[in-house]
Amino acid sequence: MGQHSFGECREGHIPCRLQRYKPDALLLAAGGLGKSEGGDIIEHDTGFCDQTIMIQSSETYMRNLRQWLRDTADSPLEEMSAFFTKRLHDYEEHMSVWEESYRAFSESIPSKCQRILDLGCGTGLELDKIWQKNPDIEVTGVDLCADMLDKLLAKHHDKPFTAICQDYFQYDFGHGKWDAVISFESLHHFLPERKKELYRRIYCSLKENGFFILGDYIACCSEEEELLRDVYLDRRKHSAIPENCYVHFDIPLTLEHETELLGDAGFIIEKVLDGSATIIIARKGD
Ligand SMILES: C[S@@+](CC[C@H](N)C(=O)[O-])C[C@H]1O[C@@H](n2cnc3c(N)ncnc32)[C@H](O)[C@@H]1O
């Protein structure tokens, strides 16, 4: 359970979404487990996560999401780096509900990988698990929030780690350099128009048969993707936020859209794992 090949029907699928920076009403998940009767929130053991998490129907989820968007309509958008700095004190505790996803993510990295690039590494929660398995794996981590990187460096001063405090849309990934490029819970803050070029650059930066492993928030349906995109664009416009300023607001894509972008960049989708985060394992073709 919790694992399917790309191409399997995901109609009616409700992806896992645990605690992102949203209220309790939106803390939910389900790994392709079907809908709860009448849209009530119920508890369910997913098997994959080996933890009891809440699931609800996509209808209820969308209703709660719309309500949450109305409730937060007047909250100003926060600049990305400032957002994470402000929450640094309890960031890792907040993300601890994702423990099993971090484990699954680390296990999805092929053992032969020796050199990896982590986009949006933050305080290194995925790296905690990766280095537990293989302490010699060489990692370059890119993050635009210096405070998140400092915390990572304090935890892992003894590891083969290079910290790059930069925007990953600007950083030069190089060519044919990495066994794997990874990213956990960072790319859902960006529009597909931006990700398209990024995925192509990731592809070129990988060694032959290298992997891009993406763990992220996936929209449960096109309606969620479109709604969040519209609200995001409206709020940016309303607050006259300059185009080059990144703000913290979730704009996830559906799995179909995300994998289409990856396919357009040349990737072959090897596997998709559904847990509290969706993990997409994409391989650079021959
Ligand atoms: C939700 S955190 C995830 C951090 C880490 N991967 C984890 O799972 O704990 C998202 C991270 O992405 C970083 N980030 C967002 N946009 C970025 C960009 N354009 N370039 C570099 N880092 C970025 C943020 O600063 C933040 O540390």
The ligand as an SDF file (V2000), in Angstrom:
LIG
                    3D

 27 29  0  0  0  0  0  0  0  0999 V2000
    9.2690   23.9670    4.0500 C   0  0  0  0  0  0  0  0  0  0  0  0
   10.9870   24.2840    3.9840 S   0  0  0  0  0  0  0  0  0  0  0  0
   11.6510   22.6620    3.6600 C   0  0  0  0  0  0  0  0  0  0  0  0
   13.0560   22.5370    4.1610 C   0  0  0  0  0  0  0  0  0  0  0  0
   13.5970   21.1100    4.1680 C   0  0  0  0  0  0  0  0  0  0  0  0
   13.6770   20.5730    2.8350 N   0  0  0  0  0  0  0  0  0  0  0  0
   12.7110   20.2640    5.0470 C   0  0  0  0  0  0  0  0  0  0  0  0
   11.9290   19.4490    4.5120 O   0  0  0  0  0  0  0  0  0  0  0  0
   12.7250   20.4680    6.2630 O   0  0  0  0  0  0  0  0  0  0  0  0
   11.2420   25.0940    2.4170 C   0  0  0  0  0  0  0  0  0  0  0  0
   12.6710   25.5990    2.2820 C   0  0  0  0  0  0  0  0  0  0  0  0
   12.8610   26.0180    0.9140 O   0  0  0  0  0  0  0  0  0  0  0  0
   13.6310   27.2030    0.9280 C   0  0  0  0  0  0  0  0  0  0  0  0
   13.4030   27.9140   -0.3410 N   0  0  0  0  0  0  0  0  0  0  0  0
   12.2130   28.3540   -0.8280 C   0  0  0  0  0  0  0  0  0  0  0  0
   12.3940   28.9130   -2.0250 N   0  0  0  0  0  0  0  0  0  0  0  0
   13.7160   28.8360   -2.3150 C   0  0  0  0  0  0  0  0  0  0  0  0
   14.5170   29.2520   -3.4220 C   0  0  0  0  0  0  0  0  0  0  0  0
   13.9820   29.8670   -4.4770 N   0  0  0  0  0  0  0  0  0  0  0  0
   15.8400   29.0050   -3.3790 N   0  0  0  0  0  0  0  0  0  0  0  0
   16.3980   28.3940   -2.3100 C   0  0  0  0  0  0  0  0  0  0  0  0
   15.6910   27.9810   -1.2210 N   0  0  0  0  0  0  0  0  0  0  0  0
   14.3620   28.1890   -1.2230 C   0  0  0  0  0  0  0  0  0  0  0  0
   13.1410   27.9520    2.1540 C   0  0  0  0  0  0  0  0  0  0  0  0
   14.0570   28.9430    2.5790 O   0  0  0  0  0  0  0  0  0  0  0  0
   12.9660   26.8100    3.1500 C   0  0  0  0  0  0  0  0  0  0  0  0
   14.1450   26.5770    3.8910 O   0  0  0  0  0  0  0  0  0  0  0  0
  1  2  1  0
  2  3  1  0
  2 10  1  0
  3  4  1  0
  4  5  1  0
  5  6  1  0
  5  7  1  0
  7  8  2  0
  7  9  1  0
 10 11  1  0
 11 12  1  0
 11 26  1  0
 12 13  1  0
 13 14  1  0
 13 24  1  0
 14 15  1  0
 14 23  1  0
 15 16  2  0
 16 17  1  0
 17 18  1  0
 17 23  2  0
 18 19  1  0
 18 20  2  0
 20 21  1  0
 21 22  2  0
 22 23  1  0
 24 25  1  0
 24 26  1  0
 26 27  1  0
M  CHG  2   2   1   9  -1
M  END
$$$$
